[in-house]
Amino acid sequence: MFKVKDMHKQKSELNSGNQANTNGVALKAGTWYVFSSVMIKAVSTISTPIFTRIMSTEDFGRVSTFFSWAALIMVFCTVNLSYSIGRAKQDYPDKFDEYICSVQIISLGISMIIATILLICNKNFSRFMEISSIGMICLAIYIISMPIIQFYQIGCRYRYRYKENIFISLFISLFSIIVSIFLIIFFPGDKADYRIIGSVTPIVLLAICLLVKYAKNKSIVFNKEYAHYGIVLSTPLVLHEFAHYILAQSDRLFIIKLCGAADTGVYSVAYSYGCLMLIITNAISDGWLPWFHDKYFEKRYDDIRGNVKWVVILGCYIGLACVALAPEAIAFLGGVQYRKGMYCIAPVTMGIVCQYVYTHYVNIEMHLKKTQFVPIGTMIAAVVNFILNAIFIPIYGYIAASYTTFVSYFVLMIVHYIYSKYVLNVRLYNDIFMFGSVGVTAIAMLLLVFSYNINIVRIIYIVIGMTSFVLVFRRWKKTCKL
């Protein structure tokens, strides 16, 4: 009798220890992932003033257009197979490497087909996309190489191998900046093309290295079962990602068509600073997601419900910090000619806050493999965005694009909340808290925007915000269960 009790006690202690160890690894990996993403974005942000001063606003706008098209085409190259990896880790824990390789082969095949079409019809696509012929060649190379790196990094993330992730991201960021600056300064020619070539070069080199690594390790495996699993789970999300692209990128395509490359450059600098928050929140979400999948699989709903509040609060404070420092950031990044762009930052940032919140509802849909509705919600928001852009950008110019983005993401947040709670019948989060956080953040951002020309008032707001953040952080340390 006593031995049985002891055995149960030892088993409980062992499970508890394993649980604590897993939580510790997840927290450490997530923390480093966020930190590295911020540092890499900081490197990119610090380099922006260099490029805005050695390139014209037109050149800067053309580079922005290139990456807008690249983001769209990548949706179809990867067919969103990366979304299936988190769930596949639970269903195929012993064959996780084989699963990633299988879906990566599918993506590589599609990428090569699309790249071939782009190269054959180079001139036609060049005129339509407003990208140079050299840029089109770089685009073809980019869409073949980038998925190889992305799938590898996602594999590292779900294995909590954060050091490799950090190295890859840092290598691409630093190398692209150095090569681009070197080409622009020392070689005469099209500066926009040189910036694009500099950005694509490290991606190509790294992709080749990874392919060589796969070949040496003989880890190139294709399994039809895994391919079918990934396609069934991820294909419905292609429309979601395409619509999401409309939300994130169509504003710049509208601006370059209706307002010109110069306004696109101004908006892109402002948007890139606003998206500093997106880099950070995406890093937080990526660090949170493996832990979320593990806890939801174990039905530890209270742990998720308790910790998600702190994750949401952190995102709101990051958004407020971005808006509070917008005037100085734009002056640093672009100078006087980009100053008007600072009024785009608050609505863009609020859109990102809405995106950050609705991602938590999407996580539920993904874990339950109920992805059929996800693209419908995103398409609704994309249609709203497209219509609002078509109406208001011709009237109010590029500033209108930032507000249409905010409205669209707010609509998307409401849609996913309704689907998760009333269709899937999942009541995981404190919804009043989630939406209340968004409302309070919006009011605080509005006050900050009104204080842009009254520095003493803005400083007071910043001090109040920093003080409240410190108090919240102290409370988090006492209650966090990660």
N, C-alpha and C positions, 0 to 999 in steps of 0.2 A: 504493500500500500504506500509506504513512504517512498519507495523507489519510483513508483508511478508518478507521485506528486513531484518528486525531484526532477524527473525527466520532463514533465510538463513545464516546470519552472525554468529549467535550462533551455528548453525550446523557446519559451516566451522571451527569455533574456536574449537568446541568439537572434530571434526575429527583430526584437527591439533594437539590438545593436546594429543589425544589417540595415534596418530602416533609418537609423540615425546616420550611418555611414553614407547611405544613398543620398539622404537629404543634404549632408555636408558636401558631398561631391557636386550635387546639383547646384547648391548655392554658390560654391566656389567657382564652378564653371560658368554659371550665369553671371556672377559678378565680374569675372574677368572678360567675359564676352561683351558685356555692356561697356566696361572700361576701355577695352581695345577699340570697340566701334566708335566711341566718342573720341579717342585719341586719333584714330585714322581720319575721322571726319574733320577733326581740328587741323590736322596736317593739310587736308584738302582745302579747308576754309582759309587757312593762313596763306595758301598759294593763290587764292582767288584775286587778291589785290595785285599780284604780279601779272596775272593774265589780263586783268581789266586795264592795266596800264601799258602792256605791250601789244594788246589787240584792240581793235575798234569794237564798238557796241554791235556793229553788223557781224563781225567775225565771231564774237561771243554768242550772238543769236544763232548763227549757223551751226556752231558746235552743239548748242542746246538742242537744235532741231535734229541733228544726227542722233543724239542719244534718246530723244523722244521716239523716233522711228525704231531705233534698236530695241527699246523697251517693248514696243508693240509687237515686233516680229518675234522676239523671244518668247512671248506668250504661246505662239503656235509651234515654236521649235521644241519647247519643253512639254507642251500639252499639260502643263501643271502637274506633272508626275511627282514633283517634289512634295506636293501636299499629302501624298499618300504615305510618305516615309514614316511619319510619326506613328500612324496607326499600324503600319506593317511591322514596326519594331515589336508590337505586342502580339501580332498574329504569327510572325516568323522570327522569333527571338534567336533561334540557332542558325538561321540562314539569312541573317540581316545583310551581310556583305553581298551575297548572291542576289538578293532582291535589288539592292542599290545598283549593282552592275547591270542587271536586266533592264531596269527602267532607263538607265543611262544610255544603253545601246539603242533603245527606241528613240530617245531624244536626239542622239547623234545622227541617226539615219534621217530623221525628218529635217534636221538642221542642214545636212548636206544637200538635200533635195531643194530646199528653199534658197540656199546660197547659190546653187547652180542656176536657178531661175533668175536670180538677181544679176548674176554675171552675164548671162546670155542676153538679157533685156536691159543691160546697163544704162544705155542712153535714155530709154523711155522712163525707167524708174528714176533716173537722175533728175529729169525735168519735173516729174510729178512730185517727188519728195523734196526738191530744192536742195539736193546734196550733190557735190561735185563727183566726177567719174572716179577720182581717187578715193573719195569718201565712200562710194558704193563698193569698191573693192575691199576697203577696210571693214565695211558693214558685213560683207559676206564672210570674211575671216573671223570677225567678232562673234557672229551667231553660231559658228561651228565650235569655237574655242570656249566661250563663256559657260555653256551648260556643263562641260567637263569639270570645270572648277567648281561650279555651284553645287553639283551633286556630291562632289568630294567633300566640300565644306559642310553640307547638310549631314553627311555621314559622320563627320567629326563632331558636329554639334550634338547629335543624339547619342554618341558614345562618350560625351563630356571630354573630348580631347581638344580643349580650348587653345592649347599652345600652338598646334598646327594651324588652327583657324586664324589666330592672331598673326602668325608669320605670313600666311598667304595674303591676307588683307593688307598688311603693312607693306609687303613687297610690291603689290600692284599699285597701291597709292603712291609710294615714294618714287618708284621707278618711272611711272607714267608722268609724274610732275617733272622729274629731272630730264627725261628724254624730250618732253614737249618744250620745255624752256630752252634746252640746247638747240633744238631744231629751229625754233622761232627766231632766236637771237643770231645764230651763226649761219643760217642758210636763207637766201632770198627766196621769196615765193609766197604761196597762199598760207597765211598764218593759221587759218581755220583747219586746213588739211594737216598741217604739222601738229596741231593740238590733238587731232583725231588719231593720227599715226602714233604719236607718243602714248596715247591712252590704250591703244590696241596692242602695242608691242609686248608689254609684260604679260598680258593675258595669253597671247599666243605662245610665248616661251614657257609659261607655267603649264599650259595645257599639254604641250609636247612632253614636258618632264613627267607629268602625271600618267600620260599614255605609256611612256617608257617604263614607269614604275609598275603599272598594271601588267605589262608584257613580261617583265622580269619575274614578277611574283606569280605569274600564270593565273591571275585572278579575274580574267575576262571570261565571264560565264553568262549564258542567256537561258532563262527558264520561262517557258510559255505560260506556266501557271502564274508566276509572279508578274509577267507582262500583262496578262489578262486582269489580274487583281488591280494593278496600278491604273490601267486604262479605264476600267469600270468605275473606280473610285474617283479618278481625277478628271476624266474627260468632261463631265458636266461642269467642271470649274473653268474650262477654257473660255466659255462665254462670260463667266464671272470675271476672269482676269482681263479679258478683252474690254468688258464694260468698265472695269476698274482702271484700265489704261485711259479710256475716254475721260474718266473723272480726273486722273492725275496729269494727263499730258495734252488733252485736246485744247485746253486754254492757250497753250503756246502755239499750237498749230493755227488756231483761230487768229491769234495776235499777229503772227508772221504774215498771214494772208490779208488781214484787214488793216493792220496798223504798221507793218513793216518790220524789218530785222532789228532796227535800233530799239524800238519799244520792246521787242522780244528779248533783247539783251538786258534791258533795264528790269523787266519783269523776272527774267531768269535769275539775275543776281539776288533779287529780293526773295524769290521763291526758293532758291538754293539755301539761303540763310534760314528761311522758315522751315525748310526740310531738314535742317540740322536736328530739329526735334524729331522728325520722322526717323532719322538714322538711329537716334537714341531709343525712341519708343519701340522701333522694330527690334533693336538689340535686346531690350527688356523682354519683349514678347517672345522672341526666339529663345531666350534663356529660360523663360517661364514655361514654354510649351512642353518640353520633355517632362518636366515635373508635373504639369497639369495632366498629361496623358497617363503617367504612372499612377497618380492619386485617383483619377477618375476610374481607371481600370480596377483599382483596389477598393473603390467605393468610399473613399475617405473625403466625403463631400464637405464636412465641416472644416477640414484643413484648407480646402480650396476657397470656401466662402469667407473664411477668416483672413486669409492672406491676400485675396484679390483686392480687397479694399485698399491695402497699403500700396499695391502695385498701381492702382488707378490714381491714388493721391499723388504718387511720385510723378506720374505722367503729367498731371495737371500743373504741378509746380515747375516742371521742366518747360512746359508751354508758357507759363507766366514769365519765367526767366528770359526766354527768347524774345517775348514782346517787350519786356522792360528795357532790354538793351538794344532794341532795334535801331534807334538813331545812330548810336555809336558804331554798331555793326555795319550798317550800310555805308557810313562815312569811311570806315576802314576798308571794306571790301571793294567799293566802287568809286568813291569820291563824290563830288558835288553833282555830277551828271546823272548819278543813280539815286539821288536823295529822295525823289518822289516815290520811289519804290517802297519806302519804309511803311507807307500806309497800306500796303498789301499784306504785310506780315501778320497782323492780328487775325484777320479772317482766314488766311491760309493756315495759321497755327490752330485756330479753333476747329477747322476741318480735320486737322490731324488728331486733335483730341477726340473728336467724334469717331474717327477711324480707330483710334487706340481702344476706345470703349467697346465699339461693336465687335472688335476682334475677339473679345472674350465670349461673346455669344456664338460667333462662328466656330470657335474652338469646340464648343459642345456639338455643333452640327457635324464637324469633322470627325470627332471621336465616335459618334453614333453612326457614322457613315451615311448620314442623311444630307447629302450634298446636292440633291436635285433642285432644291429651292434657292440655293446660294446664288447661281447666276441670274435668276429672275429678279431677286432683290437688287443686285448690282446693276442690272440692265435698267430697272426702273430709275435708279439714281442717275445712271449715265444719260438716259433720255432727258431727265430734268436738267442735267448739266448742259447738255447739247442745246436744248431749247433756250435756256437762260443765257448761254454764251452768245447764241445767234441774235438774241434780242438786245442784250445790254452792252456787249463789247462795241458794236458800231456806234452806240450813243455815248457811252462813258469811257471808252478806251480800255486799256489793259487793267486798270484798277478794278473794273467790274468783274474780271475773271476770278479774282481772289474771293469775292463775295459769292459768286455762283458756285465755287468749289465748296465753300463752307455749307451753303444750303443743301447741296447735293449729298455731302457726307452726313449731314444731320438726318436727312430723309433715309439714308441707308442704315443708319444706327437704329431708327425707329422700326424699319422693316425687319431687321434681324432680331430685335427684341420681341416683336410680335410673333415671328415664326418660332423662335426658341420657346417662348412661354406658352403660346396658345395653340400652336400646331404640334410641336414636339412634346408639349406639356411638361417641360423641364423648368423647375423653379429653383435654380442653383444659387443665384445671386440676390443680394438686396437691391432691387431695382430702383427704389427711391433714392438710395445712396448713389448709385451709378449715375442716374440722370441729374440728381442734385449737384453732384460734383461738376458736371458739365455746365450747369446753369451758373453756379458760383464762379467758375473759371471765366465764363463769358463776361460776366459783370465786371470782374477784376480786370480783364483785358481792356474792356471799354474805358475804364477809369485811367488805365495806363496810357492809352492812345490819346485821350484828352489832355494828358499831362506832358506830351512830347515837347511842347514849346514852353513849359514851365518846369524847369529842371529841379527846383527845390521841392516841388510837390511830388515829382517822380521819385526823387531820392527818398522822400518820406515813405512812399508806397513800397519801395524796394526794401527799406529797413524793416518795415512791418512784415513784408513777405518773408524775408530771411529769418526773422525772429520766430514766426509761426512755423516755418519749415524745421528749424532746430527743435522746437517743442514737439512737433509731430514725429520727427525722427527718433527722439528719445523714447517716446511712447511705443513706437514701432519696435525698438530694440527689446523692450520689456515683454511684448506680446507676440512677436513673430514666431511662427512655428516651422519655418523653412529649415 
